[in-house]
Amino acid sequence: FKMYLQPQISAKTRRLTGAEALVRRIKPDGTIISPIDFIPVYEKSGLISRLDRYIWEQAAAKLGEWKKAGINMSISVNISPKDFYYIDIFNTFAGLIKKYDIEPSNLKIEITETTIMSDVPNLMGELEELRKAGFTLEMDDFGSGYSSLNTLKDMDVDVLKIDMGFLRTTKPEHLERSMKILNMIISLSKMLGLSVITEGVETQEQVVKLSQMGCGIYQGYYFSKPI
């Protein structure tokens, strides 16, 4: 298993600000297996938490390496719902910060709306503890669920990651509607004091429109695939 990083680009400076940590499985012959083909198996077998913890460690180690080189960037890592059952989340992340001598704000924590809405005991309490300790919380895939606005009302996060589905519509009239909804989400985020990352950015036209709307950070194949 190997950590891949997908770059995140500042809309203002067009410079690299950080990345999202993703995982790839590399077969002995060098073939790369997509997470789509093995993550569901790990989730069903209960092994996803071991894989998540491995990637968190890799991300923290990379941040420590960057810090020693004078590079100040962030890496976002994902938390799965089952992690809250098998791992002491707060102490694990606090331990990584101490072990690699890095800033908690540079090890960003992504959590999906599905996880937030799950019945994990004391989930909100643990997430609030992490925020108080200086970690940045990102709501991933915002807009893909059925009650995103209601979830946003009840949970304190720092960043919204807008679901790439908004940028992947086939009919022209649907694209126009998607852009209007995106504009509304970005405006709402600003009112709430949240940063916005838009995923799935693949064309110059999307970059121009998102810039006009005030999107803060881009992530997508237009800039770079995971590397």
C-alpha positions as CSV (number, residue, x, y, z in Angstrom):
1,F,0.0,0.0,0.0
2,K,1.3,3.4,-0.9
3,M,0.2,6.9,-0.1
4,Y,-0.6,9.1,-3.1
5,L,-1.2,12.9,-2.7
6,Q,-3.6,14.9,-4.9
7,P,-2.5,18.5,-4.9
8,Q,-4.7,21.4,-3.8
9,I,-4.3,24.7,-5.5
10,S,-5.0,28.2,-4.1
11,A,-7.5,30.1,-6.3
12,K,-5.8,33.4,-5.4
13,T,-2.2,32.6,-5.9
14,R,-2.5,29.5,-8.2
15,R,0.2,28.0,-5.9
16,L,0.2,24.6,-4.2
17,T,-1.2,24.9,-0.6
18,G,-1.5,21.2,0.3
19,A,-2.9,17.9,-0.7
20,E,-5.3,15.1,0.1
21,A,-3.8,11.7,1.1
22,L,-5.2,8.8,-0.9
23,V,-4.2,5.2,-0.9
24,R,-3.2,2.9,-3.8
25,R,-2.4,-0.8,-3.7
26,I,0.7,-1.8,-5.7
27,K,0.9,-5.4,-6.9
28,P,4.3,-7.1,-7.1
29,D,4.4,-6.6,-10.9
30,G,3.9,-2.9,-10.4
31,T,0.2,-2.8,-11.3
32,I,-1.7,-0.1,-9.4
33,I,-5.1,-1.1,-8.0
34,S,-7.7,1.6,-7.4
35,P,-9.3,2.0,-4.0
36,I,-12.6,1.3,-5.6
37,D,-11.5,-2.3,-6.0
38,F,-10.2,-2.9,-2.4
39,I,-11.7,-0.4,0.0
40,P,-15.1,-2.0,0.1
41,V,-13.5,-5.3,1.0
42,Y,-11.5,-3.8,3.8
43,E,-14.7,-2.1,5.1
44,K,-16.6,-5.3,5.2
45,S,-13.8,-7.3,6.8
46,G,-13.1,-4.7,9.5
47,L,-9.6,-4.0,8.3
48,I,-10.3,-0.4,7.1
49,S,-9.1,1.1,10.4
50,R,-5.7,-0.5,10.1
51,L,-5.3,0.9,6.6
52,D,-6.6,4.3,7.7
53,R,-4.1,4.5,10.6
54,Y,-1.3,3.5,8.2
55,I,-2.1,6.4,5.9
56,W,-2.4,8.8,8.8
57,E,1.1,7.8,9.9
58,Q,2.4,8.2,6.3
59,A,0.9,11.7,6.1
60,A,2.3,12.8,9.4
61,A,5.7,11.5,8.5
62,K,5.6,13.4,5.2
63,L,4.6,16.6,7.0
64,G,7.5,16.2,9.4
65,E,9.8,15.7,6.4
66,W,8.4,18.9,4.8
67,K,8.8,20.9,8.0
68,K,12.5,20.0,8.2
69,A,12.9,21.2,4.6
70,G,11.2,24.5,5.4
71,I,8.0,23.6,3.5
72,N,4.7,24.7,5.2
73,M,1.9,22.8,3.6
74,S,-1.0,20.7,4.7
75,I,-2.2,17.1,4.1
76,S,-5.9,16.1,4.5
77,V,-6.6,12.5,5.7
78,N,-9.9,10.6,5.8
79,I,-11.6,9.1,8.8
80,S,-14.0,6.2,8.3
81,P,-17.0,5.6,10.5
82,K,-15.6,2.3,11.9
83,D,-12.4,4.1,13.0
84,F,-14.3,5.6,15.9
85,Y,-15.0,2.1,17.2
86,Y,-11.5,0.6,16.8
87,I,-9.2,3.6,17.4
88,D,-8.8,6.2,20.1
89,I,-9.0,9.0,17.5
90,F,-8.0,11.9,19.6
91,N,-5.0,10.3,21.2
92,T,-3.9,8.7,17.9
93,F,-3.8,12.1,16.2
94,A,-2.2,13.8,19.2
95,G,0.5,11.1,19.2
96,L,1.3,11.7,15.6
97,I,1.6,15.4,16.1
98,K,4.1,14.8,18.9
99,K,6.0,12.0,17.2
100,Y,6.7,14.0,14.0
101,D,6.8,17.5,15.6
102,I,4.2,19.0,13.3
103,E,1.4,21.5,13.6
104,P,-2.0,20.0,14.1
105,S,-3.5,22.5,11.7
106,N,-1.4,21.0,8.9
107,L,-2.8,17.5,9.5
108,K,-6.3,18.1,8.3
109,I,-9.1,15.7,9.1
110,E,-11.8,14.9,6.4
111,I,-15.1,13.4,7.5
112,T,-18.0,12.6,5.3
113,E,-21.6,13.6,6.0
114,T,-22.5,9.9,6.1
115,T,-20.1,9.4,9.0
116,I,-21.5,12.5,10.8
117,M,-25.0,11.1,10.4
118,S,-24.0,7.6,11.6
119,D,-24.8,6.4,15.1
120,V,-21.2,6.5,16.3
121,P,-21.3,7.1,20.1
122,N,-19.8,10.5,21.1
123,L,-18.6,11.3,17.6
124,M,-19.4,15.0,17.9
125,G,-17.6,15.1,21.2
126,E,-14.4,13.6,19.8
127,L,-14.5,15.9,16.7
128,E,-14.9,18.9,18.9
129,E,-11.9,17.8,21.0
130,L,-9.8,17.6,17.9
131,R,-10.9,21.1,16.8
132,K,-10.0,22.5,20.3
133,A,-6.5,20.9,19.9
134,G,-5.9,22.8,16.7
135,F,-6.9,20.3,14.0
136,T,-8.8,21.5,11.0
137,L,-12.0,19.6,10.3
138,E,-13.2,19.3,6.7
139,M,-16.7,18.1,5.7
140,D,-16.0,15.9,2.6
141,D,-18.4,15.3,-0.3
142,F,-20.7,18.2,0.8
143,G,-23.8,18.2,-1.3
144,S,-23.9,14.4,-1.9
145,G,-26.2,13.6,1.0
146,Y,-29.8,14.3,1.7
147,S,-29.5,16.6,4.6
148,S,-26.2,18.5,4.1
149,L,-27.6,21.9,5.3
150,N,-29.1,20.3,8.4
151,T,-25.8,18.6,9.2
152,L,-24.0,21.8,8.7
153,K,-26.3,23.5,11.2
154,D,-25.5,21.0,13.9
155,M,-21.7,20.5,13.4
156,D,-18.8,22.8,13.6
157,V,-16.4,22.4,10.7
158,D,-13.7,24.6,9.2
159,V,-13.8,23.6,5.6
160,L,-16.4,22.4,3.1
161,K,-15.2,20.1,0.3
162,I,-17.8,20.3,-2.4
163,D,-18.7,17.0,-4.0
164,M,-17.4,16.6,-7.6
165,G,-20.8,15.5,-8.8
166,F,-21.7,19.2,-9.1
167,L,-19.2,19.5,-11.9
168,R,-20.2,16.3,-13.7
169,T,-23.5,16.9,-15.3
170,T,-24.2,15.8,-18.9
171,K,-27.0,18.1,-20.0
172,P,-26.3,21.9,-20.5
173,E,-29.4,23.0,-18.6
174,H,-28.3,20.8,-15.7
175,L,-24.8,22.3,-15.7
176,E,-26.3,25.8,-15.4
177,R,-28.3,24.7,-12.4
178,S,-25.3,23.0,-10.8
179,M,-23.3,26.3,-11.2
180,K,-26.2,28.2,-9.5
181,I,-26.2,25.7,-6.6
182,L,-22.4,25.9,-6.3
183,N,-22.6,29.7,-6.2
184,M,-25.1,29.5,-3.4
185,I,-23.0,27.0,-1.4
186,I,-19.8,29.1,-1.7
187,S,-21.8,32.3,-0.7
188,L,-23.3,30.4,2.3
189,S,-19.8,29.2,3.3
190,K,-18.4,32.7,3.3
191,M,-21.3,33.8,5.5
192,L,-20.5,31.0,8.0
193,G,-16.8,31.8,7.9
194,L,-15.8,28.5,6.2
195,S,-13.2,27.8,3.6
196,V,-14.2,26.0,0.4
197,I,-12.4,23.3,-1.6
198,T,-14.0,22.2,-4.9
199,E,-13.2,18.6,-6.0
200,G,-13.3,17.3,-9.5
201,V,-12.0,20.4,-11.2
202,E,-11.1,19.3,-14.7
203,T,-11.4,22.2,-17.2
204,Q,-10.3,25.8,-17.6
205,E,-13.9,26.8,-17.9
206,Q,-14.7,25.3,-14.5
207,V,-11.7,27.2,-13.0
208,V,-12.9,30.5,-14.4
209,K,-16.5,30.0,-13.1
210,L,-15.4,28.9,-9.7
211,S,-13.0,31.8,-9.4
212,Q,-15.8,34.2,-10.2
213,M,-17.9,32.5,-7.4
214,G,-15.1,32.9,-4.9
215,C,-14.0,29.3,-4.4
216,G,-10.8,29.2,-2.3
217,I,-9.1,26.0,-3.3
218,Y,-9.2,23.7,-6.3
219,Q,-8.6,19.9,-6.4
220,G,-8.8,17.9,-9.6
221,Y,-7.3,16.5,-12.7
222,Y,-7.0,20.0,-14.4
223,F,-4.1,20.7,-12.0
224,S,-2.9,17.2,-11.2
225,K,-4.0,13.6,-10.7
226,P,-3.0,11.9,-7.4
227,I,0.8,11.4,-7.5
